[in-house]
Amino acid sequence: MKYIILKSLVVVGLVALLALAVGTSRGKDREERCKELVCKIVDKDERLYVSEQELFTLLKQHNAYPVGEYLHRINLQHMENIIRQHPMVRTAECYTAEDGTARIRVTQRVPLLKVVTADEAYYIDTDRCKMPLVASIRDTVPVAMGKVGFEMASTVLADFAEWVQEDDYWRARIEAIDVRLPKQVCIKQNGKQEDLMIGDLMGYAGKLEKAEVFYRRTASMEKPRYRTLDLRYQGQVVARR
């Protein structure tokens, strides 16, 4: 009987010590202040349109810079919302670590198409959203010009630009898309290559495949300088001087 009582007292003592340790740990955590803010821009090796210092400054401007604050009082959701306000930020994740630091994990927006009209100029990004022109952007993307509205730019033209980026043959050749009318689209190539008349953008892959075959077959031939290659006709490439 005495053995049972003694064993029970030991168990109760251990539980009490554990509770005290947990309570002390929690109390310490609540009293711990953030000692550093660490920022990781995940895709900075591919492009760098936003700097760590820009994000730190943005947080300071909104009184959300966490260094020196108690860890349990840091509003991580508020920090994320502020960082997402930066026009070059695509995603933002904020969290605290066991070493007493607050951390930011950021990905950047990726331009897909540049739009230049008489009224405005902007990028369409890979999420099909409007993205401002900034000097730091160095990505080479097709330029859409002429009679281009946002709806057209963010749908059929963005789809076309994505196809161009994925096509090994046309990626380095296509420079601009000149939209004269919805069914009068002209593709401008880099260098001194001819303009490609494709009509509307429906079936653009098949139309450009005809042009690719034409160029490959005539690569070793002397041919006159053409002004345009008309790809609007089924099974034909009409060269015009």
Long-range contacts (C-beta under 8 A, 24 or more apart in sequence): 29-71, 29-72, 30-70, 30-71, 30-72, 31-70, 32-70, 32-71, 32-100, 33-68, 33-69, 33-70, 33-71, 33-100, 34-66, 34-67, 34-68, 34-69, 34-70, 34-71, 34-74, 34-96, 34-100, 34-101, 34-102, 35-67, 35-100, 35-101, 36-67, 36-100, 36-101, 36-102, 37-65, 37-66, 37-67, 37-101, 37-102, 37-103, 37-104, 38-97, 38-101, 38-102, 38-103, 38-104, 39-103, 39-104, 39-106, 40-103, 40-104, 40-105, 40-106, 41-106, 41-107, 41-108, 42-105, 42-106, 42-107, 43-107, 43-108, 44-108, 47-108, 47-110, 47-137, 47-138, 47-139, 48-108, 48-136, 49-88, 49-108, 49-109, 49-134, 49-136, 49-137, 50-86, 50-88, 50-89, 50-106, 50-108, 54-86, 55-83, 55-86, 55-89, 55-104, 55-106, 58-82, 58-83, 58-85, 58-86, 59-83, 66-102, 67-102, 71-96, 71-100, 71-102, 74-102, 76-102, 79-104, 87-131, 87-132, 87-134, 88-134, 88-136, 90-125, 90-127, 110-139, 111-137, 111-139, 111-141, 112-141, 112-158, 112-161, 112-162, 112-165, 113-141, 113-142, 113-143, 113-144, 113-153, 113-157, 113-158, 113-161, 114-141, 114-142, 114-143, 114-144, 115-143, 115-144, 115-145, 115-148, 115-150, 115-153, 115-157, 116-143, 116-144, 116-145, 117-145, 117-146, 117-147, 117-148, 124-153, 124-154, 124-157, 124-158, 124-161, 126-162, 128-154, 128-155, 128-158, 129-154, 130-154, 141-165, 142-174, 142-175, 142-176, 142-177, 143-175, 143-176, 143-177, 144-176, 144-177, 144-179, 145-176, 145-177, 145-178, 145-179, 146-178, 146-179, 146-180, 147-179, 147-180, 147-181, 147-182, 148-179, 152-179, 152-182, 156-201, 157-201, 160-201, 160-204, 163-204, 163-205, 169-212, 170-208, 170-212, 186-228, 192-225, 194-226, 194-227, 194-228, 194-229, 194-239, 195-227, 195-228, 195-229, 196-228, 196-229, 196-231, 197-228, 197-229, 197-230, 197-231, 197-232, 198-231, 198-232, 199-231, 199-232, 207-231, 207-232, 210-235, 210-236, 210-237, 211-237
